Amino acid sequence: MPFSAQPPGSGERYVLAASLDNARHLSSLLRAVHFRDHATCFATANGLRVTVEDAKCIQANAFIQAEIFQEFTVQEESVILRINLSVLLDCLTIFGTSSSPGAPTALRMCYRGYGYPLMLFLEEGGVVTVCKINTQEPDELLDFDFCSTNVVNKIILQSEGLREAFAELDMTSEVLQITMSPDKPYFRLSTFGNAGSTHLDYPRDSDLIEAFHCNQTQTNRYKLSLLKPSTKALALSCKVSIRTDARGFLSLQYMIRNEDGQICFVEYYCCPDEDVAEGEL
Amino acid sequence: LSRIGDELYLEPTESGLSLCTVNSSRSAFASFLFAPLFFQLYEPGGPGPEQELQRCKVHMKSFLGVFRSLPSLEKTVWRCLILLKPQAGRLVLQLHCKYGVTKTHNLTFQECERLQAVFDTQRCASSITGPAQVLAEAVVHFPQTLAEVTLEAGSGSRIGLRNYVEEGAEPSKTMVTELWLAKDEFQAVAVAPGSRITFCLKEFRGLLTFAEASNLPLTIHYDAPGSPVIFTLEDTVLEVHLVLATLSDPESNPQLPPTNGASHLTIQLDDFADDLESYMIAMETSAYEGGSGAPPSPTFPLRTPDPTKSDPEEEEEEEEGAVPGTPPHKKFRSLFFGSVLTPGVPSLAPTQEVLAEDSDGEY
Protein backbone atom coordinates (compact mmCIF):
# COMPACT_ATOMS: atom_id res chain seq x y z
CA MET A 1 0.00 0.00 0.00
CA PRO A 2 1.62 3.23 -1.03
CA PHE A 3 1.96 5.92 1.51
CA SER A 4 0.68 9.40 0.84
CA ALA A 5 3.25 11.83 -0.44
CA GLN A 6 2.73 14.13 2.54
CA PRO A 7 4.84 13.27 5.57
CA PRO A 8 2.41 12.09 8.23
CA GLY A 9 0.84 14.88 10.24
CA SER A 10 3.51 17.49 9.79
CA GLY A 11 3.99 20.46 7.54
CA GLU A 12 7.75 20.42 7.96
CA ARG A 13 9.94 19.83 5.02
CA TYR A 14 11.97 16.74 4.71
CA VAL A 15 15.22 17.16 2.86
CA LEU A 16 14.84 13.58 1.75
CA ALA A 17 11.59 11.73 1.27
CA ALA A 18 11.34 8.45 -0.56
CA SER A 19 8.78 5.70 -1.03
CA LEU A 20 9.42 2.19 -2.17
CA ASP A 21 6.77 -0.45 -2.73
CA ASN A 22 9.14 -3.28 -2.08
CA ALA A 23 11.79 -2.68 0.54
CA ARG A 24 13.71 -5.67 -0.71
CA HIS A 25 14.81 -3.65 -3.71
CA LEU A 26 16.82 -1.61 -1.28
CA SER A 27 17.77 -4.16 1.36
CA SER A 28 19.28 -6.71 -1.00
CA LEU A 29 21.52 -4.09 -2.55
CA LEU A 30 22.59 -2.80 0.81
CA ARG A 31 23.48 -6.31 1.89
CA ALA A 32 25.82 -6.56 -1.05
CA VAL A 33 27.96 -3.81 0.45
CA HIS A 34 27.48 -4.62 4.10
CA PHE A 35 30.95 -5.54 5.27
CA ARG A 36 31.31 -2.88 7.90
CA ASP A 37 28.79 -1.52 10.35
CA HIS A 38 28.72 2.03 9.12
CA ALA A 39 27.84 3.50 5.78
CA THR A 40 27.61 6.92 4.29
CA CYS A 41 24.50 7.74 2.31
CA PHE A 42 24.37 10.32 -0.45
CA ALA A 43 21.10 11.40 -1.89
CA THR A 44 20.77 13.58 -4.95
CA ALA A 45 17.97 14.03 -7.42
CA ASN A 46 19.46 11.10 -9.32
CA GLY A 47 19.02 8.67 -6.50
CA LEU A 48 20.70 7.14 -3.51
CA ARG A 49 24.28 6.03 -3.12
CA VAL A 50 25.42 4.06 -0.08
CA THR A 51 29.15 3.77 0.54
CA VAL A 52 31.06 1.43 2.85
CA GLU A 53 34.82 1.49 3.35
CA ASP A 54 37.44 -0.57 5.10
CA ALA A 55 41.12 -0.39 5.89
CA LYS A 56 41.53 2.69 3.74
CA CYS A 57 41.91 0.49 0.73
CA ILE A 58 38.53 -0.88 -0.19
CA GLN A 59 35.31 0.95 -0.97
CA ALA A 60 31.94 -0.38 -2.01
CA ASN A 61 29.09 1.68 -3.41
CA ALA A 62 25.50 0.67 -3.95
CA PHE A 63 23.52 2.84 -6.38
CA ILE A 64 19.78 2.92 -6.29
CA GLN A 65 18.58 5.38 -8.87
CA ALA A 66 15.54 7.57 -8.29
CA GLU A 67 13.53 5.65 -10.89
CA ILE A 68 13.52 2.57 -8.68
CA PHE A 69 11.56 4.45 -6.04
CA GLN A 70 7.90 5.26 -6.35
CA GLU A 71 8.72 8.64 -4.94
CA PHE A 72 12.10 10.23 -4.47
CA THR A 73 12.35 13.86 -3.44
CA VAL A 74 15.50 15.65 -2.42
CA GLN A 75 15.03 19.26 -1.34
CA GLU A 76 18.68 20.25 -1.21
CA GLU A 77 21.28 19.71 -3.82
CA SER A 78 22.63 16.77 -1.97
CA VAL A 79 22.00 15.15 1.34
CA ILE A 80 24.77 13.32 3.17
CA LEU A 81 24.42 11.27 6.28
CA ARG A 82 26.34 8.55 8.07
CA ILE A 83 24.34 5.74 9.52
CA ASN A 84 24.71 2.33 11.12
CA LEU A 85 24.14 0.03 8.17
CA SER A 86 23.56 -3.05 10.33
CA VAL A 87 20.74 -1.28 12.11
CA LEU A 88 19.32 0.04 8.87
CA LEU A 89 19.28 -3.43 7.38
CA ASP A 90 17.68 -4.88 10.49
CA CYS A 91 14.91 -2.31 10.23
CA LEU A 92 14.36 -2.79 6.52
CA THR A 93 14.01 -6.51 7.09
CA ILE A 94 12.02 -6.22 10.28
CA PHE A 95 9.20 -8.27 8.85
CA GLY A 96 11.57 -11.05 8.02
CA THR A 97 13.87 -11.81 5.18
CA SER A 98 12.02 -14.64 3.51
CA SER A 99 10.62 -13.67 0.17
CA SER A 100 6.88 -13.97 -0.17
CA PRO A 101 5.81 -12.46 -3.47
CA GLY A 102 2.28 -11.71 -2.34
CA ALA A 103 3.19 -9.40 0.51
CA PRO A 104 6.17 -7.17 -0.06
CA THR A 105 7.19 -4.77 2.66
CA ALA A 106 6.50 -1.18 1.71
CA LEU A 107 8.93 1.50 2.81
CA ARG A 108 8.80 5.21 3.37
CA MET A 109 11.99 6.97 4.28
CA CYS A 110 12.14 10.55 5.62
CA TYR A 111 15.00 12.67 6.76
CA ARG A 112 14.69 16.20 8.12
CA GLY A 113 18.31 17.09 7.74
CA TYR A 114 21.47 17.46 9.72
CA GLY A 115 21.08 16.37 13.32
CA TYR A 116 17.79 14.56 12.80
CA PRO A 117 17.33 10.81 12.80
CA LEU A 118 16.41 8.90 9.67
CA MET A 119 12.77 7.84 9.87
CA LEU A 120 11.61 4.61 8.34
CA PHE A 121 7.98 3.56 8.01
CA LEU A 122 7.60 -0.08 7.06
CA GLU A 123 4.33 -1.75 6.31
CA GLU A 124 3.40 -5.30 5.56
CA GLY A 125 -0.07 -6.76 5.56
CA GLY A 126 -1.52 -3.80 7.43
CA VAL A 127 1.09 -3.83 10.17
CA VAL A 128 3.17 -0.66 10.39
CA THR A 129 6.54 -0.30 12.04
CA VAL A 130 8.20 3.04 12.67
CA CYS A 131 11.96 3.19 13.06
CA LYS A 132 14.14 6.12 13.97
CA ILE A 133 17.81 5.66 13.34
CA ASN A 134 20.29 8.21 14.61
CA THR A 135 22.58 9.67 12.04
CA GLN A 136 26.18 10.66 12.43
CA GLU A 137 28.67 13.11 11.12
CA PRO A 138 29.78 11.87 7.73
CA ASP A 139 33.45 10.90 7.45
CA GLU A 140 35.80 11.88 4.73
CA LEU A 141 35.53 9.24 2.05
CA LEU A 142 38.30 7.83 -0.06
CA ASP A 143 38.55 9.03 -3.59
CA PHE A 144 39.99 6.29 -5.70
CA ASP A 145 40.24 8.65 -8.60
CA PHE A 146 39.37 5.88 -10.93
CA CYS A 147 38.25 7.24 -14.22
CA SER A 148 37.54 5.44 -17.45
CA THR A 149 40.29 7.18 -19.34
CA ASN A 150 42.93 5.60 -17.15
CA VAL A 151 41.64 2.09 -17.54
CA VAL A 152 44.30 -0.24 -18.87
CA ASN A 153 42.45 -3.54 -18.86
CA LYS A 154 38.76 -4.29 -18.88
CA ILE A 155 36.83 -7.53 -18.97
CA ILE A 156 33.08 -7.99 -18.76
CA LEU A 157 31.99 -11.41 -17.61
CA GLN A 158 28.78 -13.18 -16.89
CA SER A 159 28.62 -13.48 -13.14
CA GLU A 160 27.68 -17.13 -13.34
CA GLY A 161 31.26 -17.93 -14.27
CA LEU A 162 32.80 -16.23 -11.30
CA ARG A 163 30.33 -17.03 -8.56
CA GLU A 164 31.60 -20.45 -7.66
CA ALA A 165 35.19 -19.45 -8.11
CA PHE A 166 34.82 -16.64 -5.61
CA ALA A 167 32.87 -18.72 -3.17
CA GLU A 168 35.57 -21.40 -3.25
CA LEU A 169 38.60 -19.16 -3.02
CA ASP A 170 41.26 -20.58 -0.77
CA MET A 171 40.89 -18.41 2.29
CA THR A 172 44.24 -19.50 3.68
CA SER A 173 45.76 -17.28 1.03
CA GLU A 174 46.40 -13.71 2.09
CA VAL A 175 46.06 -12.32 -1.36
CA LEU A 176 44.04 -12.69 -4.49
CA GLN A 177 46.22 -12.18 -7.50
CA ILE A 178 44.54 -10.99 -10.68
CA THR A 179 46.29 -11.24 -14.00
CA MET A 180 44.84 -9.62 -17.08
CA SER A 181 46.65 -9.85 -20.34
CA PRO A 182 46.20 -9.69 -24.09
CA ASP A 183 48.21 -12.92 -24.19
CA LYS A 184 47.88 -16.14 -22.27
CA PRO A 185 46.65 -16.68 -19.60
CA TYR A 186 44.30 -13.75 -20.53
CA PHE A 187 42.45 -13.66 -17.25
CA ARG A 188 43.70 -15.50 -14.21
CA LEU A 189 42.74 -15.50 -10.55
CA SER A 190 45.36 -16.96 -8.23
CA THR A 191 45.61 -17.76 -4.56
CA PHE A 192 48.59 -18.93 -2.55
CA GLY A 193 47.39 -20.85 0.45
CA ASN A 194 48.62 -23.48 2.84
CA ALA A 195 47.99 -26.35 0.51
CA GLY A 196 49.72 -24.75 -2.42
CA SER A 197 48.74 -22.37 -5.18
CA THR A 198 45.59 -22.38 -7.23
CA HIS A 199 45.07 -20.69 -10.58
CA LEU A 200 41.74 -20.14 -12.23
CA ASP A 201 42.11 -19.35 -15.93
CA TYR A 202 39.50 -17.89 -18.25
CA PRO A 203 40.35 -17.94 -21.95
CA ARG A 204 39.48 -14.82 -23.88
CA ASP A 205 37.13 -16.68 -26.18
CA SER A 206 35.15 -18.22 -23.35
CA ASP A 207 31.39 -17.97 -23.65
CA LEU A 208 31.39 -16.33 -20.27
CA ILE A 209 33.36 -13.34 -21.43
CA GLU A 210 31.21 -10.67 -23.02
CA ALA A 211 33.92 -8.13 -23.60
CA PHE A 212 37.67 -8.44 -23.47
CA HIS A 213 39.76 -5.28 -23.74
CA CYS A 214 43.21 -5.92 -22.41
CA ASN A 215 46.03 -3.76 -23.62
CA GLN A 216 48.81 -4.65 -21.27
CA THR A 217 49.78 -7.58 -19.13
CA GLN A 218 49.09 -6.67 -15.54
CA THR A 219 49.39 -8.76 -12.43
CA ASN A 220 48.19 -7.30 -9.18
CA ARG A 221 47.62 -8.66 -5.74
CA TYR A 222 44.81 -7.60 -3.44
CA LYS A 223 44.10 -8.58 0.13
CA LEU A 224 41.71 -11.50 -0.12
CA SER A 225 39.98 -10.77 3.16
CA LEU A 226 38.98 -7.35 1.83
CA LEU A 227 37.69 -8.60 -1.49
CA LYS A 228 35.82 -11.58 -0.14
CA PRO A 229 32.70 -9.54 0.79
CA SER A 230 32.26 -8.70 -2.88
CA THR A 231 31.07 -12.28 -3.28
CA LYS A 232 27.67 -11.10 -2.05
CA ALA A 233 27.40 -8.57 -4.83
CA LEU A 234 28.57 -11.16 -7.29
CA ALA A 235 25.89 -13.57 -6.15
CA LEU A 236 23.17 -11.01 -6.83
CA SER A 237 24.50 -9.82 -10.12
CA CYS A 238 24.12 -11.04 -13.66
CA LYS A 239 27.19 -9.34 -15.10
CA VAL A 240 30.44 -8.01 -13.72
CA SER A 241 33.00 -5.68 -15.20
CA ILE A 242 36.56 -5.93 -13.99
CA ARG A 243 38.85 -3.02 -14.68
CA THR A 244 42.34 -2.07 -13.63
CA ASP A 245 44.15 1.18 -14.15
CA ALA A 246 47.82 2.00 -14.51
CA ARG A 247 48.30 2.06 -10.74
CA GLY A 248 46.88 -1.42 -10.36
CA PHE A 249 43.70 -0.16 -8.71
CA LEU A 250 40.85 -2.54 -9.21
CA SER A 251 37.29 -1.64 -10.05
CA LEU A 252 34.57 -4.28 -9.93
CA GLN A 253 31.17 -3.23 -11.20
CA TYR A 254 28.20 -5.49 -10.72
CA MET A 255 24.99 -5.19 -12.69
CA ILE A 256 22.09 -6.34 -10.56
CA ARG A 257 18.60 -6.98 -11.80
CA ASN A 258 15.95 -6.81 -9.09
CA GLU A 259 12.69 -8.73 -8.83
CA ASP A 260 10.90 -6.23 -11.05
CA GLY A 261 13.56 -6.38 -13.70
CA GLN A 262 15.03 -2.99 -12.85
CA ILE A 263 18.79 -2.54 -13.05
CA CYS A 264 20.97 -1.30 -10.22
CA PHE A 265 24.71 -1.19 -9.78
CA VAL A 266 27.13 -2.03 -7.05
CA GLU A 267 30.81 -1.29 -7.40
CA TYR A 268 33.89 -2.18 -5.43
CA TYR A 269 37.20 -0.36 -5.58
CA CYS A 270 40.33 -1.88 -4.18
CA CYS A 271 43.91 -0.78 -4.14
CA PRO A 272 46.70 -3.28 -4.66
CA ASP A 273 48.49 -4.90 -1.75
CA GLU A 274 51.61 -2.83 -1.30
CA ASP A 275 53.42 -5.32 0.91
CA VAL A 276 54.11 -7.52 -2.02
CA ALA A 277 55.91 -6.60 -5.17
CA GLU A 278 54.38 -7.64 -8.47
CA GLY A 279 53.67 -11.31 -8.19
CA GLU A 280 54.93 -14.02 -10.46
CA LEU A 281 52.57 -15.32 -13.02
CA LEU B 1 39.73 -42.55 2.62
CA SER B 2 39.46 -39.40 4.62
CA ARG B 3 37.56 -41.29 7.31
CA ILE B 4 40.66 -43.30 7.97
CA GLY B 5 43.75 -41.19 7.74
CA ASP B 6 45.03 -37.65 7.36
CA GLU B 7 47.40 -38.21 4.52
CA LEU B 8 46.81 -39.53 1.08
CA TYR B 9 49.47 -41.59 -0.60
CA LEU B 10 49.52 -41.57 -4.35
CA GLU B 11 51.47 -44.16 -6.15
CA PRO B 12 51.42 -44.73 -9.86
CA THR B 13 52.15 -48.30 -10.81
CA GLU B 14 52.07 -50.23 -14.00
CA SER B 15 48.71 -51.63 -13.03
CA GLY B 16 47.17 -48.32 -12.23
CA LEU B 17 47.09 -45.38 -9.89
CA SER B 18 46.99 -46.31 -6.27
CA LEU B 19 45.58 -44.04 -3.61
CA CYS B 20 45.86 -45.26 -0.07
CA THR B 21 45.88 -44.26 3.51
CA VAL B 22 46.48 -45.67 6.94
CA ASN B 23 45.24 -44.52 10.30
CA SER B 24 47.38 -43.26 13.13
CA SER B 25 47.37 -46.49 15.07
CA ARG B 26 48.14 -48.50 11.97
CA SER B 27 45.12 -50.61 12.52
CA ALA B 28 43.24 -49.58 9.42
CA PHE B 29 44.47 -49.37 5.90
CA ALA B 30 42.55 -48.62 2.76
CA SER B 31 43.47 -48.46 -0.84
CA PHE B 32 41.86 -47.66 -4.11
CA LEU B 33 43.47 -48.85 -7.28
CA PHE B 34 42.32 -47.32 -10.52
CA ALA B 35 43.29 -49.33 -13.54
CA PRO B 36 44.76 -47.45 -16.48
CA LEU B 37 41.48 -48.01 -18.33
CA PHE B 38 39.72 -45.79 -15.83
CA PHE B 39 41.65 -42.84 -17.21
CA GLN B 40 41.63 -41.28 -20.65
CA LEU B 41 45.37 -41.08 -20.42
CA TYR B 42 47.63 -42.81 -17.95
CA GLU B 43 51.37 -42.29 -18.01
CA PRO B 44 52.89 -43.57 -14.82
CA GLY B 45 56.45 -42.77 -15.63
CA GLY B 46 57.93 -39.63 -17.02
CA PRO B 47 58.84 -39.09 -20.65
CA GLY B 48 62.34 -40.47 -20.16
CA PRO B 49 63.00 -44.17 -20.64
CA GLU B 50 64.49 -44.83 -17.25
CA GLN B 51 62.16 -42.73 -15.19
CA GLU B 52 61.47 -44.04 -11.75
CA LEU B 53 57.87 -44.22 -10.81
CA GLN B 54 57.34 -41.42 -8.37
CA ARG B 55 55.13 -41.61 -5.39
CA CYS B 56 54.07 -38.94 -3.01
CA LYS B 57 51.84 -38.14 -0.14
CA VAL B 58 49.70 -35.09 0.37
CA HIS B 59 47.54 -33.82 3.16
CA MET B 60 44.11 -35.27 2.81
CA LYS B 61 42.44 -31.93 3.41
CA SER B 62 44.46 -30.22 0.71
CA PHE B 63 43.54 -32.84 -1.81
CA LEU B 64 39.90 -32.80 -0.80
CA GLY B 65 39.85 -29.04 -1.13
CA VAL B 66 40.28 -29.42 -4.86
CA PHE B 67 37.13 -31.47 -5.12
CA ARG B 68 35.16 -29.40 -2.68
CA SER B 69 31.75 -29.22 -4.17
CA LEU B 70 30.85 -32.54 -5.76
CA PRO B 71 27.47 -31.61 -7.23
CA SER B 72 28.87 -28.59 -9.02
CA LEU B 73 31.92 -30.54 -10.11
CA GLU B 74 29.72 -33.02 -11.84
CA LYS B 75 28.00 -30.25 -13.71
CA THR B 76 30.92 -28.12 -14.69
CA VAL B 77 34.09 -30.17 -14.89
CA TRP B 78 34.88 -32.05 -18.05
CA ARG B 79 38.30 -33.38 -17.32
CA CYS B 80 40.77 -33.63 -14.54
CA LEU B 81 44.48 -33.83 -15.15
CA ILE B 82 46.81 -35.05 -12.47
CA LEU B 83 50.49 -34.39 -12.91
CA LEU B 84 53.33 -35.00 -10.57
CA LYS B 85 56.17 -32.53 -10.96
CA PRO B 86 58.97 -33.64 -8.72
CA GLN B 87 61.32 -30.84 -9.74
CA ALA B 88 58.81 -28.20 -8.87
CA GLY B 89 57.82 -30.13 -5.76
CA ARG B 90 54.22 -29.95 -6.79
CA LEU B 91 51.36 -32.28 -7.46
CA VAL B 92 49.29 -30.56 -10.09
CA LEU B 93 45.58 -31.13 -10.32
CA GLN B 94 44.03 -29.37 -13.23
CA LEU B 95 40.31 -29.27 -13.76
CA HIS B 96 39.04 -28.40 -17.21
CA CYS B 97 35.62 -26.90 -16.81
CA LYS B 98 32.71 -25.49 -18.69
CA TYR B 99 33.24 -22.34 -20.75
CA GLY B 100 36.87 -23.13 -21.28
CA VAL B 101 37.75 -22.32 -17.70
CA THR B 102 40.79 -24.09 -16.28
CA LYS B 103 41.37 -24.50 -12.58
CA THR B 104 44.90 -25.46 -11.67
CA HIS B 105 45.85 -26.54 -8.17
CA ASN B 106 49.50 -26.88 -7.31
CA LEU B 107 49.63 -28.93 -4.16
CA THR B 108 52.71 -29.39 -2.07
CA PHE B 109 53.59 -32.98 -1.49
CA GLN B 110 56.05 -35.02 0.44
CA GLU B 111 58.10 -37.86 -0.81
CA CYS B 112 57.35 -41.07 0.89
CA GLU B 113 58.06 -44.71 1.10
CA ARG B 114 55.71 -47.20 -0.32
CA LEU B 115 52.67 -47.73 1.78
CA GLN B 116 51.72 -51.29 1.61
CA ALA B 117 49.58 -53.50 3.67
CA VAL B 118 50.28 -57.12 3.48
CA PHE B 119 47.35 -59.39 3.61
CA ASP B 120 46.15 -62.40 1.77
CA THR B 121 42.50 -62.96 1.11
CA GLN B 122 43.33 -66.50 0.01
CA ARG B 123 44.33 -67.34 3.51
CA CYS B 124 41.10 -66.24 5.04
CA ALA B 125 38.87 -69.03 6.16
CA SER B 126 35.63 -67.17 5.72
CA SER B 127 34.17 -64.87 3.17
CA ILE B 128 30.86 -63.16 2.60
CA THR B 129 29.82 -61.38 -0.55
CA GLY B 130 26.75 -59.26 -0.75
CA PRO B 131 25.30 -55.91 -1.73
CA ALA B 132 26.59 -53.10 0.39
CA GLN B 133 23.05 -51.90 1.03
CA VAL B 134 22.35 -54.94 3.19
CA LEU B 135 25.21 -54.13 5.52
CA ALA B 136 24.59 -50.41 5.37
CA GLU B 137 21.04 -50.89 6.50
CA ALA B 138 22.26 -53.18 9.24
CA VAL B 139 24.81 -50.81 10.72
CA VAL B 140 22.26 -48.04 10.79
CA HIS B 141 20.89 -49.66 13.91
CA PHE B 142 24.04 -49.10 15.82
CA PRO B 143 24.69 -45.75 17.49
CA GLN B 144 27.08 -43.42 15.71
CA THR B 145 29.36 -43.48 18.71
CA LEU B 146 29.79 -47.22 18.73
CA ALA B 147 33.43 -48.07 18.34
CA GLU B 148 33.52 -51.74 17.55
CA VAL B 149 31.13 -54.25 16.12
CA THR B 150 31.25 -58.03 16.12
CA LEU B 151 30.44 -60.03 13.05
CA GLU B 152 29.50 -63.60 13.66
CA ALA B 153 28.64 -66.65 11.62
CA GLY B 154 25.64 -68.27 13.13
CA SER B 155 23.67 -71.43 12.55
CA GLY B 156 22.33 -71.94 9.06
CA SER B 157 24.98 -69.59 7.75
CA ARG B 158 23.18 -66.63 9.19
CA ILE B 159 25.38 -63.59 9.66
CA GLY B 160 25.03 -61.66 12.85
CA LEU B 161 26.13 -58.20 13.85
CA ARG B 162 26.38 -57.16 17.42
CA ASN B 163 27.84 -54.18 19.18
CA TYR B 164 31.00 -55.05 21.00
CA VAL B 165 30.79 -54.62 24.72
CA GLU B 166 34.00 -54.14 26.62
CA GLU B 167 34.87 -56.68 29.22
CA GLY B 168 34.72 -54.29 32.10
CA ALA B 169 31.22 -53.09 31.32
CA GLU B 170 28.37 -54.01 33.62
CA PRO B 171 25.99 -56.30 31.86
CA SER B 172 22.94 -54.77 33.47
CA LYS B 173 23.83 -51.30 32.31
CA THR B 174 24.82 -52.02 28.78
CA MET B 175 22.50 -52.05 25.85
CA VAL B 176 23.23 -54.80 23.41
CA THR B 177 21.97 -54.59 19.90
CA GLU B 178 22.09 -57.71 17.84
CA LEU B 179 20.74 -58.46 14.42
CA TRP B 180 20.93 -61.44 12.16
CA LEU B 181 20.90 -61.51 8.41
CA ALA B 182 19.76 -64.56 6.53
CA LYS B 183 22.12 -66.24 4.15
CA ASP B 184 20.00 -65.34 1.16
CA GLU B 185 20.50 -61.63 1.73
CA PHE B 186 23.99 -62.16 0.43
CA GLN B 187 25.31 -63.36 -2.86
CA ALA B 188 27.76 -65.79 -1.33
CA VAL B 189 28.44 -66.95 2.17
CA ALA B 190 31.33 -69.29 2.89
CA VAL B 191 32.04 -69.00 6.55
CA ALA B 192 33.55 -71.17 9.22
CA PRO B 193 30.66 -71.94 11.55
CA GLY B 194 30.83 -70.11 14.82
CA SER B 195 33.56 -67.80 13.58
CA ARG B 196 33.50 -64.34 14.96
CA ILE B 197 35.53 -61.17 14.53
CA THR B 198 35.39 -57.75 16.06
CA PHE B 199 36.52 -54.64 14.24
CA CYS B 200 36.24 -50.90 14.24
CA LEU B 201 32.96 -49.60 12.92
CA LYS B 202 33.99 -46.07 12.01
CA GLU B 203 36.29 -46.98 9.17
CA PHE B 204 33.91 -49.62 7.97
CA ARG B 205 31.09 -47.11 7.72
CA GLY B 206 33.24 -44.98 5.49
CA LEU B 207 33.71 -47.84 3.07
CA LEU B 208 30.02 -48.71 3.19
CA THR B 209 29.06 -45.22 2.09
CA PHE B 210 31.29 -45.50 -0.90
CA ALA B 211 30.21 -49.04 -1.65
CA GLU B 212 26.55 -48.11 -1.64
CA ALA B 213 27.14 -45.23 -3.99
CA SER B 214 29.21 -47.34 -6.33
CA ASN B 215 26.72 -50.20 -6.43
CA LEU B 216 29.45 -52.78 -6.34
CA PRO B 217 29.11 -55.94 -4.30
CA LEU B 218 31.15 -55.97 -1.14
CA THR B 219 33.20 -58.98 -0.10
CA ILE B 220 34.37 -59.57 3.45
CA HIS B 221 37.29 -61.92 4.02
CA TYR B 222 38.19 -62.86 7.52
CA ASP B 223 39.99 -65.52 9.44
CA ALA B 224 40.56 -65.96 13.13
CA PRO B 225 40.18 -63.15 15.67
CA GLY B 226 43.30 -61.05 15.59
CA SER B 227 43.81 -61.58 11.90
CA PRO B 228 42.87 -58.61 9.84
CA VAL B 229 39.51 -58.46 8.13
CA ILE B 230 39.64 -57.45 4.51
CA PHE B 231 36.80 -55.74 2.71
CA THR B 232 37.00 -55.57 -1.04
CA LEU B 233 35.09 -53.98 -3.86
CA GLU B 234 35.98 -54.67 -7.40
CA ASP B 235 35.02 -53.93 -10.93
CA THR B 236 36.82 -53.74 -14.23
CA VAL B 237 38.59 -50.50 -13.52
CA LEU B 238 38.56 -50.23 -9.77
CA GLU B 239 39.85 -52.30 -6.89
CA VAL B 240 39.18 -51.21 -3.35
CA HIS B 241 40.58 -52.78 -0.23
CA LEU B 242 39.96 -51.90 3.37
CA VAL B 243 42.03 -53.82 5.88
CA LEU B 244 41.10 -53.54 9.51
CA ALA B 245 42.75 -55.10 12.49
CA THR B 246 40.48 -57.29 14.53
CA LEU B 247 40.33 -57.86 18.21
CA SER B 248 42.30 -60.89 19.16
CA ASP B 249 40.67 -63.59 21.16
CA PRO B 250 41.79 -63.51 24.79
CA GLU B 251 41.80 -67.28 24.94
CA SER B 252 44.17 -67.78 22.09
CA ASN B 253 47.38 -69.53 22.94
CA PRO B 254 50.19 -67.10 22.53
CA GLN B 255 52.65 -69.89 22.08
CA LEU B 256 51.21 -70.98 18.79
CA PRO B 257 53.84 -70.82 16.17
CA PRO B 258 53.09 -68.33 13.50
CA THR B 259 51.70 -69.63 10.30
CA ASN B 260 53.85 -69.12 7.36
CA GLY B 261 54.16 -65.47 6.98
CA ALA B 262 51.80 -64.68 4.25
CA SER B 263 51.30 -61.10 5.01
CA HIS B 264 53.07 -58.24 6.46
CA LEU B 265 51.89 -54.75 6.64
CA THR B 266 54.63 -52.31 6.37
CA ILE B 267 52.94 -49.09 6.81
CA GLN B 268 55.49 -46.43 6.63
CA LEU B 269 53.16 -43.60 6.45
CA ASP B 270 51.07 -41.72 8.84
CA ASP B 271 47.40 -41.27 9.07
CA PHE B 272 44.95 -41.14 6.34
CA ALA B 273 41.86 -39.21 6.61
CA ASP B 274 38.68 -38.50 4.83
CA ASP B 275 35.98 -39.36 2.51
CA LEU B 276 36.06 -42.57 0.70
CA GLU B 277 33.22 -41.33 -1.39
CA SER B 278 35.09 -38.39 -2.72
CA TYR B 279 37.78 -40.59 -4.01
CA MET B 280 36.71 -42.50 -6.99
CA ILE B 281 40.20 -43.71 -7.26
CA ALA B 282 41.06 -47.07 -6.01
CA MET B 283 44.33 -47.95 -4.71
CA GLU B 284 45.71 -51.30 -4.77
CA THR B 285 46.97 -52.62 -1.61
CA SER B 286 47.69 -56.06 -2.45
CA ALA B 287 50.92 -57.39 -1.41
CA TYR B 288 50.54 -61.04 -1.54
CA GLU B 289 54.08 -61.81 -0.92
CA GLY B 290 55.30 -65.18 0.02
CA GLY B 291 56.43 -65.47 3.54
CA SER B 292 59.99 -65.57 4.55
CA GLY B 293 60.98 -65.21 8.09
CA ALA B 294 57.64 -64.27 9.44
CA PRO B 295 57.86 -62.61 12.80
CA PRO B 296 56.45 -64.77 15.50
CA SER B 297 52.95 -63.56 16.01
CA PRO B 298 50.38 -65.88 17.36
CA THR B 299 47.24 -64.43 15.98
CA PHE B 300 48.39 -62.39 13.08
CA PRO B 301 51.21 -63.72 11.07
CA LEU B 302 53.45 -60.97 10.03
CA ARG B 303 56.35 -61.01 7.77
CA THR B 304 59.29 -59.12 8.99
CA PRO B 305 60.30 -56.37 6.73
CA ASP B 306 63.96 -56.55 6.08
CA PRO B 307 65.49 -54.80 9.06
CA THR B 308 68.06 -53.14 6.92
CA LYS B 309 65.36 -51.54 4.92
CA SER B 310 62.98 -50.62 7.60
CA ASP B 311 62.87 -47.03 8.54
CA PRO B 312 64.15 -46.60 12.07
CA GLU B 313 61.52 -44.00 12.62
CA GLU B 314 58.75 -46.50 12.19
CA GLU B 315 59.38 -48.14 15.47
CA GLU B 316 59.04 -44.90 17.26
CA GLU B 317 55.87 -44.17 15.43
CA GLU B 318 54.49 -47.40 16.67
CA GLU B 319 54.68 -46.19 20.19
CA GLU B 320 53.21 -42.90 19.27
CA GLY B 321 50.36 -44.69 17.70
CA ALA B 322 49.35 -46.06 21.05
CA VAL B 323 46.87 -43.40 21.84
CA PRO B 324 44.87 -44.39 24.84
CA GLY B 325 41.25 -44.74 24.20
CA THR B 326 41.35 -45.53 20.53
CA PRO B 327 39.86 -48.92 19.98
CA PRO B 328 42.85 -50.41 18.19
CA HIS B 329 44.94 -49.60 21.14
CA LYS B 330 43.19 -51.83 23.52
CA LYS B 331 43.89 -55.24 22.31
CA PHE B 332 44.35 -54.97 18.64
CA ARG B 333 47.58 -56.05 17.34
CA SER B 334 49.21 -53.66 15.07
CA LEU B 335 48.58 -54.92 11.60
CA PHE B 336 52.02 -54.03 10.73
CA PHE B 337 54.39 -55.18 13.30
CA GLY B 338 52.55 -57.74 15.34
CA SER B 339 53.21 -55.95 18.54
CA VAL B 340 50.44 -54.82 20.73
CA LEU B 341 50.14 -51.11 20.89
CA THR B 342 50.26 -50.08 24.47
CA PRO B 343 52.11 -47.17 25.87
CA GLY B 344 55.38 -48.09 27.34
CA VAL B 345 55.75 -51.19 25.32
CA PRO B 346 59.17 -51.15 23.86
CA SER B 347 58.82 -51.22 20.16
CA LEU B 348 59.71 -54.62 18.99
CA ALA B 349 62.02 -55.26 16.20
CA PRO B 350 59.97 -57.48 14.02
CA THR B 351 62.34 -60.35 14.36
CA GLN B 352 61.90 -60.63 18.08
CA GLU B 353 60.22 -63.55 19.67
CA VAL B 354 56.64 -63.40 20.70
CA LEU B 355 57.65 -63.87 24.31
CA ALA B 356 58.37 -60.21 24.57
CA GLU B 357 54.76 -59.49 23.84
CA ASP B 358 53.47 -61.89 26.43
CA SER B 359 55.06 -59.89 29.15
CA ASP B 360 52.65 -57.10 28.40
CA GLY B 361 49.99 -59.08 30.13
CA GLU B 362 47.61 -58.28 27.37
CA TYR B 363 46.17 -61.71 27.28
Interface residues (C-beta under 8 A of the other chain):
Chain A: G161 E164 A165 E168 D170 N194 A195 G196 S197 T198 H199 L200 D201 Y202 P203 D205 S206 D207 L208
Chain B: H59 K61 S62 G65 R68 S69 S72 T76 R90 L91 Y99 G100 V101 T102 K103 T104 H105 N106 L107 T108
